[in-house]
Amino acid sequence: MRGAASVRLNILLTGFTGFIGHALRQRLVGEGHRLRLAGRRHPVAMQPSEDWLPFDMACPEEPPWTLDSLRGIDVVVNTVGILRETRDLRFQALHVDGPRRLFEAAVQAKVGRIVHLSALGADDAAQTRYHRSKKAGDDGLLRLPIASVVAQPSLVYGPGGASAQLFTQLAAAPVLLLPAGGHQHIQPIHIDDLVQALAALATQATPFTGRIALVGPEALAFHDLLRRLRASLGLSRAWSIAVPAPLVRMAAAICDRIPSSALDTETWQMLQRGNVAPAEATRTVLGREPRGVESFIAPEDANALRHAAQLGVFLPILRLSVAIVWIVTGVLSSGVYPVAESYALLARAGVPTALAPLFLYGAAALDLVLGVLTLVLKRRSQLWLAQIALIVGYTAIISLRLPEYWLHPYGPVLKNLPMLAVLWLLYVVDRGDSRR
């Protein structure tokens, strides 16, 4: 199984913009194969050995695959898949109906082989809609009269992967939060190993047909995974907290309503079930031992990954802290703090008595609005600028009218400086995310 294929093949690849599909695309091009990239949008950059086939697998109105679309194709590789449904992307369309149309057209066009990316756990014991839809798509392919391989990887770890980002952030946290004690067994595979295996299954003569599990060298408990990743990041051991299963289930139910959340009811069910398989087939395809968790993070990358993971951990905490400051300030200003004293302070700041109620309750309402927006908005870069401007304005007024507060032993004005630094950090990060 070692080495690249000597024959250059014509390969149709779907899902080429995804985490796995993108990495596989780069490897296949590097091995000298010609690729036909099938997808909704034209690739931003294409190599001379690539062409594009416009096709939306999620669209039921899309015309069926034609023989011309697959003319001259030696291998079809399908990597399309979603972990969570959205309004436009549904399991049935992407995992069952769309692949079926592709596979049936490949049979008619006499394509030599199909490699289909599924998931470990898409079997007779599948409980989640994700796994059941994957199994339905797999079964449909394996019933067709064509040489085919259904690759079923375990959790995939690698730069840019959602799982890698989540696990690295959990490992880098000051305290390890272990769902139900973290005893669930998983067997993650590195993206480089997975892509090498998929490329071999697509381009080399292999003894594999049907389903093949692609996994790391050993099964390990979830808490062990986090501790090994933490060590690779150069971090010392941390305290751990076992989060009771009912609390995790409750959090997952809440996260069902948050589309971008990595946790939801189904992912929690899949983690509880476990994600392991024998590694012999993976060793055979790779011609070597798959890399273990200890080598997932290269030493030269540890510092950058650690900083990114810690930033990912603390940014939500900073956002929540800022929201709490605004909301609590608004509540206190609206009447919890003695109104008479608030009016006296406004008078000293130069606010006319007749306008004092407007300034007091208007400012309180503004603080509440800023706090709520901090919690609910997805794009907050302009919100951070508004908060910075407001704090700078408050600080300027206090400096002119109440300069003695700069000398107050509790530092009520000096505390604006770290608040401004936090808001600027949040602005810079969110601005960068919006441009990405």
C-alpha positions in Angstrom: 0.0 0.0 0.0 3.0 2.3 0.3 3.7 5.0 -2.2 1.6 6.9 -4.8 -0.2 5.2 -7.6 1.8 5.0 -10.8 -1.3 5.4 -13.0 -2.8 8.8 -13.3 -6.6 8.6 -12.9 -9.6 10.8 -13.8 -11.4 11.3 -10.5 -14.7 13.0 -9.8 -14.6 14.5 -6.3 -17.6 15.9 -4.4 -17.4 17.9 -1.2 -14.1 19.4 -2.2 -14.6 22.5 0.0 -15.1 20.6 3.2 -12.5 19.8 5.8 -11.8 16.3 4.6 -12.6 16.9 0.9 -10.3 19.9 0.7 -7.4 17.9 2.2 -8.1 15.0 -0.1 -8.2 17.2 -3.2 -4.7 18.6 -2.4 -3.3 15.1 -2.0 -4.8 13.7 -5.2 -3.6 16.7 -7.2 -0.2 16.3 -5.7 -0.1 12.7 -6.8 -0.8 13.8 -10.4 -4.4 12.7 -10.8 -6.9 14.7 -12.9 -9.9 15.9 -10.8 -13.4 16.9 -11.8 -14.7 19.0 -8.9 -18.4 18.7 -8.5 -20.1 21.3 -6.4 -22.4 24.3 -6.1 -19.8 27.0 -6.5 -16.8 27.4 -8.8 -13.6 26.8 -6.9 -11.7 29.9 -6.1 -8.4 28.5 -7.4 -8.0 25.6 -9.8 -5.0 23.7 -10.9 -4.4 22.9 -14.6 -5.3 19.3 -13.8 -8.7 20.3 -12.5 -12.1 21.2 -14.0 -15.4 22.1 -12.4 -18.8 20.4 -12.7 -21.6 22.6 -11.3 -23.9 20.5 -9.2 -25.9 20.9 -6.0 -26.4 17.6 -4.3 -28.8 19.1 -1.8 -31.2 20.4 -4.5 -33.9 17.9 -5.5 -34.8 20.0 -8.5 -31.3 19.6 -9.9 -31.3 17.7 -13.2 -29.9 14.1 -12.8 -26.4 13.3 -13.5 -25.8 12.6 -17.1 -23.4 10.2 -18.8 -21.5 13.2 -20.2 -20.8 14.4 -16.6 -19.1 11.2 -15.8 -17.5 10.5 -19.3 -13.9 9.4 -18.9 -14.1 9.2 -15.1 -12.3 6.3 -13.5 -13.2 6.8 -9.9 -15.9 8.7 -8.0 -15.1 9.9 -4.5 -18.0 11.4 -2.5 -17.1 13.3 0.7 -20.3 15.3 1.0 -21.8 15.2 4.5 -23.2 17.4 7.3 -23.2 16.8 11.1 -26.2 19.0 11.7 -29.2 19.9 9.6 -30.1 23.5 8.6 -33.1 24.9 6.7 -31.4 24.2 3.4 -29.2 21.3 4.1 -31.0 18.1 5.1 -29.7 14.6 5.9 -32.0 12.9 3.5 -30.9 15.0 0.6 -27.1 15.0 1.2 -26.6 11.5 2.7 -29.2 9.5 0.8 -31.0 11.0 -2.3 -28.1 13.0 -3.8 -25.5 10.3 -3.4 -28.0 7.7 -4.9 -28.4 9.8 -8.0 -24.6 10.1 -8.3 -23.9 6.4 -7.7 -26.6 5.2 -10.1 -25.2 7.5 -12.8 -21.7 6.2 -12.1 -23.0 2.6 -12.7 -24.6 3.6 -16.0 -21.4 5.4 -17.1 -19.3 2.3 -16.2 -17.1 4.1 -13.7 -14.5 1.7 -12.3 -14.9 2.4 -8.6 -16.7 4.5 -6.0 -15.2 5.6 -2.7 -17.9 6.9 -0.4 -17.1 8.7 2.9 -19.4 7.7 5.7 -18.9 7.6 9.4 -18.1 5.0 12.1 -21.3 4.2 13.8 -23.5 4.2 10.7 -24.6 0.6 11.3 -27.5 -1.5 12.5 -27.2 -0.1 16.0 -27.4 3.6 14.7 -29.6 5.7 16.9 -29.2 9.3 15.6 -30.7 10.7 12.5 -27.1 11.5 11.3 -26.0 7.9 11.6 -29.2 6.4 10.2 -29.1 8.6 7.1 -25.4 7.7 6.6 -26.3 4.0 6.8 -29.1 4.4 4.3 -26.8 6.0 1.8 -24.1 3.4 2.4 -26.6 0.5 2.0 -27.9 2.0 -1.3 -24.4 2.1 -2.7 -23.4 -1.4 -1.6 -26.5 -2.8 -3.4 -25.3 -1.4 -6.8 -23.3 -3.5 -9.2 -20.1 -1.5 -9.0 -16.8 -1.9 -7.1 -17.2 0.3 -4.1 -15.7 1.1 -0.7 -17.6 2.8 2.2 -14.9 4.5 4.3 -16.1 4.9 7.9 -13.7 7.1 9.9 -13.8 7.7 13.6 -13.5 11.3 14.9 -11.1 13.2 12.7 -8.4 15.4 14.2 -6.5 18.0 12.2 -6.0 21.7 11.5 -9.2 23.4 10.6 -11.4 20.6 11.8 -14.3 21.4 14.0 -13.6 18.3 16.3 -10.0 19.3 16.6 -10.8 22.8 17.5 -13.3 21.7 20.1 -11.1 19.0 21.7 -8.1 21.3 21.7 -10.0 24.1 23.5 -11.4 21.6 26.0 -7.9 20.4 26.7 -6.5 23.9 27.0 -9.1 25.1 29.5 -8.0 25.8 33.1 -10.3 23.0 34.3 -11.2 19.9 32.3 -14.9 19.5 32.1 -15.6 15.8 31.6 -19.1 14.9 30.4 -20.4 12.1 32.6 -16.9 11.6 33.9 -15.3 11.4 30.4 -15.3 7.6 30.3 -16.7 7.4 26.7 -14.3 5.5 24.4 -13.2 7.1 21.1 -10.5 6.3 18.6 -9.6 9.5 16.7 -7.7 9.4 13.4 -5.5 12.2 12.2 -6.6 14.0 9.0 -3.3 13.2 7.2 -3.8 9.5 7.9 -7.4 9.5 6.8 -6.6 11.4 3.6 -3.7 9.0 2.8 -6.1 6.1 3.3 -8.8 7.6 1.1 -6.4 8.3 -1.6 -5.1 4.8 -1.5 -8.6 3.3 -1.6 -9.4 5.5 -4.6 -6.2 5.1 -6.7 -4.5 1.8 -5.8 -5.5 -1.8 -6.2 -6.7 -2.7 -2.7 -8.4 -5.9 -1.3 -11.1 -3.8 0.3 -14.7 -3.6 -0.8 -17.7 -2.8 1.3 -17.3 -1.0 4.6 -13.9 -0.3 6.1 -13.3 1.4 9.5 -10.5 4.0 9.5 -9.4 4.7 13.0 -6.4 5.6 15.2 -4.1 2.9 16.7 -6.0 2.6 20.0 -9.2 3.2 21.7 -9.0 5.6 24.7 -11.3 7.3 27.1 -12.4 10.8 26.4 -10.7 12.1 29.5 -7.5 10.4 28.4 -7.7 12.1 25.0 -8.0 15.6 26.6 -5.0 14.9 28.9 -2.8 13.7 26.1 -3.7 16.7 24.0 -3.1 19.0 26.9 0.4 17.5 27.4 1.1 18.0 23.7 0.2 21.6 24.0 2.9 22.0 26.7 0.4 22.5 29.5 0.6 21.1 33.0 -2.0 18.8 34.4 -5.3 20.4 35.4 -8.1 19.8 37.8 -11.0 18.0 36.2 -14.7 18.2 37.0 -17.1 15.4 36.1 -20.3 17.0 34.7 -23.3 14.9 35.5 -25.0 13.3 32.5 -28.3 15.0 33.2 -26.6 18.4 33.0 -24.9 17.5 29.8 -28.2 16.4 28.4 -29.8 19.6 29.4 -27.0 21.7 27.9 -27.2 19.7 24.7 -31.0 20.3 24.5 -30.3 24.1 24.8 -27.6 23.9 22.2 -30.0 22.3 19.8 -31.3 25.8 19.2 -27.8 27.2 18.5 -26.9 26.2 14.9 -23.1 26.8 15.3 -22.8 24.8 18.5 -20.6 21.7 18.4 -22.8 20.1 21.1 -26.3 19.0 20.5 -28.5 16.1 21.6 -27.3 13.9 18.7 -23.6 14.5 19.2 -24.0 13.8 22.9 -25.7 10.5 22.0 -23.0 9.6 19.6 -20.3 10.4 22.2 -22.1 8.3 24.8 -22.3 5.3 22.4 -18.5 5.4 21.8 -16.6 5.4 18.5 -14.1 2.6 18.2 -13.2 -0.2 15.9 -10.2 -2.6 15.2 -7.3 -0.8 13.6 -6.0 -3.6 11.4 -7.6 -2.4 8.2 -6.3 1.1 8.7 -2.8 -0.3 9.2 -3.1 -2.4 6.0 -4.3 0.6 3.9 -1.6 2.9 5.2 1.2 0.3 5.2 2.2 1.5 8.7 0.8 2.3 12.1 -1.6 5.3 12.2 -0.3 8.1 14.4 -1.4 8.2 18.0 -2.9 11.1 19.8 0.6 12.0 21.3 1.8 13.0 17.8 -1.4 14.8 16.6 0.2 18.1 17.5 3.7 18.8 16.2 6.1 20.3 18.8 6.7 23.3 16.5 3.0 24.0 16.3 2.3 23.6 20.0 2.7 27.2 21.0 0.5 28.6 18.3 -2.2 26.0 18.9 -2.1 26.5 22.6 -2.6 30.3 22.3 -5.4 29.8 19.8 -7.1 27.3 22.0 -6.8 29.4 25.1 -8.2 32.4 23.2 -11.1 30.2 22.0 -11.8 29.2 25.6 -11.6 32.7 27.1 -13.3 34.8 24.4 -16.8 33.5 25.3 -16.0 34.1 29.0 -15.0 37.7 28.1 -18.1 38.3 26.1 -20.3 37.0 28.9 -18.5 39.1 31.4 -19.0 42.2 29.3 -22.7 41.5 28.9 -23.0 41.0 32.7 -21.3 44.3 33.4 -23.8 46.2 31.2 -26.9 44.4 32.3 -26.1 44.6 36.1 -25.1 48.3 35.7 -28.4 49.0 33.9 -30.4 47.2 36.6 -28.6 48.9 39.5 -29.0 52.3 37.8 -32.7 51.9 37.2 -33.6 52.0 40.9 -31.7 49.5 43.0 -29.0 52.1 43.8 -30.6 55.0 45.7 -32.1 57.3 43.1 -31.5 60.4 45.1 -27.8 59.7 45.2 -27.8 59.1 41.4 -29.5 62.4 40.9 -26.9 64.1 43.1 -24.1 62.6 41.1 -25.7 63.7 37.8 -26.0 67.2 39.2 -22.3 67.3 40.0 -21.6 66.2 36.5 -23.5 69.2 35.2 -26.9 67.6 34.3 -29.8 70.0 34.8 -32.3 68.8 37.4 -35.2 68.7 34.9 -33.2 66.3 32.7 -31.9 64.1 35.5 -34.6 61.4 35.2 -34.1 61.2 31.4 -30.4 60.8 31.8 -30.6 58.3 34.6 -33.2 56.0 33.1 -32.1 56.5 29.5 -28.5 55.5 30.4 -29.9 52.5 32.4 -31.9 51.4 29.4 -29.0 51.9 27.1 -26.8 49.7 29.3 -29.4 47.0 29.4 -29.7 47.1 25.6 -25.9 46.8 25.1 -25.8 43.9 27.5 -28.6 42.0 25.7 -27.1 42.7 22.3 -23.8 41.4 23.5 -25.5 38.1 24.2 -27.6 37.7 21.1 -25.8 39.3 18.2 -23.6 37.1 16.0 -21.6 39.9 14.5 -20.6 42.3 17.2 -17.7 44.3 15.8 -19.8 47.5 15.5 -21.3 46.8 18.9 -17.8 46.7 20.5 -17.0 50.1 18.9 -20.2 51.6 20.3 -19.4 50.3 23.8 -15.8 51.7 23.5 -17.2 55.1 22.4 -19.7 55.1 25.3 -17.1 54.3 27.9 -14.7 56.9 26.5 -17.5 59.4 26.6 -18.3 58.6 30.2 -14.6 58.7 31.2 -14.2 62.1 29.5 -17.2 63.6 31.4 -16.0 62.2 34.7 -12.5 63.5 34.0 -13.8 67.0 33.4 -16.6 67.3 36.0 -15.6 64.7 38.6 -11.8 64.4 38.4 -11.5 63.3 42.0 -12.8 59.8 41.0 -9.4 59.2 39.3 -8.0 59.3 42.9 -10.7 57.1 44.5 -9.1 54.1 46.3 -11.6 51.7 44.6 -10.5 52.9 41.1 -14.0 53.3 39.6 -12.5 55.2 36.6 -9.2 53.3 36.3 -11.2 50.1 35.9 -12.4 51.5 32.5 -8.9 50.9 31.1 -9.0 47.1 31.3 -12.6 47.2 30.1 -11.5 49.2 27.1 -8.7 46.8 26.4 -11.1 43.8 26.6 -13.5 45.5 24.2 -10.7 46.3 21.8 -9.5 42.7 21.8 -13.1 41.5 21.1 -13.4 44.0 18.3 -10.1 43.0 16.6 -11.0 39.3 16.9 -14.6 39.7 15.6 -13.4 42.0 12.7 -10.9 39.3 11.7 -13.6 36.6 11.8 -15.9 38.7 9.6 -13.3 39.2 7.0 -12.3 35.5 6.9 
